[in-house]
Amino acid sequence: MRKWYVVNTKPKNEDRAAINLSSGGIETLAPKLKLRKYKDNRFVQVIEQMFPGYIFARFDAIDDFHLVKYTRGVKTIVHFGDKIVPIHEDLIEFIKSRLENGIATIQKKPISKGDKIIVKDGPFKGLTGIFEREMDGKERVAILLDAVQFAATMEIDRDLIEKL
């Protein structure tokens, strides 16, 4: 009987392992995340593995074990002691329901006026302040910065702050 298991892949081999397993008739799930990252003083869209070093595979633990374990890109099947343990189908369905073409997008956490925030990247990294409001397009926000002996209002990209 086919069940879902967690497969540990070799570093940066999630896609390779998934493709090789799929070509061997094994159903796989290697979900990815689409997010904005601050890199080289600007934001870029990146797609990364949701679970780096791991994918999910649906196979028969007895009949397909050898095929899965020795597929190129696979390091091992996650096990506890000498037993591989299946994961619930509901978990896989939950993950699949959040994906669009195999990619999930992270939803921004809601921040309300008056919430205390910290700037997590960029030239003002580490400064704290108070959230004022979202600007047009929901990408920029206005914050009131706390600093020694003064307070200043500034606009900053929403992805550069997080709620404390």
Residue pairs with C-beta under 8 A, 6 or more apart in sequence:
1 60
2 27
2 58
2 59
2 60
2 64
3 58
3 59
3 60
3 61
3 86
3 87
3 89
4 29
4 56
4 57
4 58
4 86
4 87
4 88
4 89
4 91
4 92
5 56
5 57
5 58
5 59
5 61
5 68
5 77
5 78
5 84
5 85
5 86
5 87
6 54
6 55
6 56
6 77
6 78
6 87
7 17
7 21
7 54
7 55
7 56
7 57
7 68
7 74
7 76
7 77
7 78
8 53
8 54
8 74
8 75
8 76
8 77
8 78
9 16
9 17
9 53
9 54
9 55
9 73
9 74
9 75
10 17
10 73
10 74
10 75
11 53
13 72
13 73
13 74
14 30
14 49
14 52
14 53
14 54
14 55
14 73
15 30
16 72
16 73
17 28
17 30
17 55
17 71
17 72
17 73
17 74
18 28
18 29
18 30
18 55
18 73
19 73
20 71
20 72
20 73
20 74
21 28
21 55
21 57
21 68
21 71
21 74
22 28
24 67
24 71
26 57
26 58
26 59
26 64
26 67
26 68
26 71
27 57
27 58
27 59
28 55
28 56
28 57
28 58
29 55
29 56
29 57
29 92
29 95
29 96
30 49
30 55
30 56
30 102
31 49
31 50
31 51
31 95
31 99
31 102
31 103
31 104
32 47
32 48
32 49
32 50
32 102
32 103
32 104
33 47
33 48
33 49
33 50
33 103
33 104
33 105
33 106
34 45
34 46
34 47
34 103
34 104
34 105
34 106
35 45
35 46
35 48
35 105
35 106
36 43
36 44
36 45
36 46
36 159
37 43
37 44
37 46
38 121
38 122
38 157
38 159
38 160
41 122
43 157
43 159
47 103
50 95
50 104
53 75
54 78
56 87
56 92
56 95
57 68
57 77
58 92
59 65
59 67
59 68
61 84
61 86
65 77
65 84
68 74
68 77
69 76
69 77
77 84
78 84
78 85
79 85
95 104
98 104
108 138
108 158
108 159
109 162
109 163
111 117
111 131
111 141
111 161
111 163
112 131
113 131
113 132
113 133
114 130
114 131
115 130
115 131
115 163
115 164
116 128
116 129
116 130
116 131
116 163
116 164
117 128
117 129
117 130
117 131
117 143
117 161
117 162
117 163
117 164
118 126
118 127
118 128
118 129
118 161
118 162
118 164
119 125
119 126
119 127
119 128
119 129
119 143
119 156
119 160
119 161
120 160
120 161
120 162
121 160
122 156
122 157
122 160
124 145
124 154
124 156
124 160
127 145
127 146
127 147
128 145
128 146
128 164
129 143
129 144
129 145
129 146
130 143
130 144
130 146
131 141
131 143
131 161
131 163
132 141
132 142
132 143
132 144
132 153
133 141
133 142
134 140
134 141
134 142
134 158
135 141
135 142
135 155
138 158
139 157
139 158
139 159
140 155
140 156
140 157
140 158
141 155
141 156
141 157
141 158
141 161
142 153
142 154
142 155
143 153
143 154
143 156
143 161
144 151
144 152
144 153
145 151
145 152
145 153
145 154
